[in-house]
Amino acid sequence: MRLKISLPFVFLLWLVTNLAYAAVEVTDDSGQLVHLAKPAQRIISLSPHLTENLFATGAGDLIVGTVEYSDYPAAAKQIPLIGGYNQLDIEGILALEPDLILAWHSGNPLAQVERLAGLGIPVYYSEPRSLAGVSHELRQLGRLTGREATAEQAAQAFDAGAEKLKKRYAQQREVRVFYQVWEQPLITLNGEHLISEGLSLCGGVNVFADLKQLVPVISREAVLEQDPEVIMGGGIKEGEGEKDPAWLIHWQKFTAMQAVKANKLYFIPPSLVQRPTPRFLEGTQIMCDKLQQARNH
Amino acid sequence: MPFKLLPRLLVLFCLSLLILVLGLLLGSVNLPLEAIVSVLSGQGAPLHKMLILELRLPRVLAAFATGGLLAVAGALMQVLLRNPLADPYILGLSGGAAVAALLTMLAGLGVFWVSSAAFTGALLSTFLVFGLAYGSGQSSATRLLLTGVVVASGWGALISFILATSQAQQLPGMLYWLMGDLSHAPNPLIPWVVLLVVLCLLIPLGRTLNVLARGALQAAALGVSVQKVELLIFGLAALLTAIAVTLAGSIGFVGLIVPHLMRMLFGYDQRILLPASALAGGSLLVLADTLARIIIAPQQLPVGVITAMLGVPVFLLLLYRSNR
């Protein structure tokens, strides 16, 4: 039998494949234009937060390689590793034949990423620093992978969740908060940090919002001088529970502070707030609950 | 005893006291002198009390002890190795402490464990170097120096390995430890006691040290049992350094430069050089730590950054003037 291929059919086929694999152009967080001939099919994610966001947009199955500590959701743990976020295995990445690399601008070694870009692999730099940045990233990832619909859903759910929290706590009394990121050295964050934005959503005021550095090392004296109403922070170790984390014990002896006197020291699970992903809202919800607890105390 | 140098030593002592008071006065919150007086006499506002008694006094005392320990240890190492480039860390002691401390940080353990590990690591490294250098019986300063330097490079490689493979959020803590940081120094009582006891022990030995500094052969010819004295010096220097490292991480520069500085001002007699080094080392570190606390307050710098910035110009100036 002779296979008949009509011209209109060929045209239709061409049209269909081109619609499905339309060229993609998005601007990344470093301001560079990322151009893909077709939506990405083999993605390398160079940061745990990017892996998490890809899964949130329903494109987790496209990741062929990622970095250590990509531990959420559980399926992410099955993805082959290509090094740590700060130490990339260039050969391992090339061997996976990716058609898109998602890089973390402030975390990855730029020289190594630039090298990969120089080899012709498209690189998208991510640096979400705000709540709006998270939903923006979800939408961008949707465009890059051709999964716009699920990504849009995820982004809208995130925006709606943030809006809900904002509405609920907008009328509440403001609470002055010291947020402790790390114990030794003593590290906090300024007003431009995502966590600080989450705090203000709950009606919390970061006492060190005006510092210039994003995550500054500060003196204990400065905290005493600010005398915040609430002290919040994560544990030193992942999975360390609310049960007397080390940083909490350190504050106990400063009994003249109002936060210590009224025992308003709260533990925030670091895994929920340290990544700019949809899970950040869960962490924000916990911060809001603690602040409410402090108000009612 | 060179009594004519005692007035100079007295001036240094008064200067040290002044710097200690300065360290109490300055910080992210500036206190008036009356506040300190009233707190020290048992009164004062709760905030001032907390600032001075809980934070500044322990920290200033810890800084002074650390500086003093390092400077004396450095002076001893320079006598022991008869090498002007010797410092307390040259035999790999801080490297051993650092590896142990970073490993406990990697495991996520608290401040107490980090300090204990640092002390253990320092002693372990000391025994390792000692065993390798003296194990075969005969030894010399050169052999000890070489062993120490090579062991130190080994520790250095391990430190780089730990830094390269650890998580991002743990890095600031590790780097601060490596640069030297006094914000979590434990109770300074033991370091002070050790410093004073060791000084009291060494000053009567001063003549022997003076002879030894001129060379092992001359010392032996003059009837010094070189091996024994060297062992004692090595052990004491290691103990002093281990305690300093436990207090504040590896603070560089003080142990190398302060003894040289004091030699320019006080000459070569160890009986006056050692106490002078203790005072000057302590003062330098208190001054550096105070600056580290206030330069970009409320933000903090690691004290190690400031020590060198203060010490280098002073040292170069003195070196330049002593040459003319």
Interface residues (C-beta under 8 A of the other chain):
Chain A: Y69 G84 Y85 N86 Q87 G107 V181 W182 E183 Q184 P185 L186 I187 F208 L211 Q213 P216 V217 I218 S219 R220 E221 A222 L224 E225 D227 I236 K237 E238 E240 A246 K253 F254 A256 M257 P270 Q274
Chain B: G27 S28 V29 P46 L47 K49 M50 L51 E54 L55 R56 G108 G110 V111 V114 A164 T165 Q167 A168 Q169 P172 G173 Y176 D181 S183 H184 R293 A297 P298 Q299 Q300 L301 P302
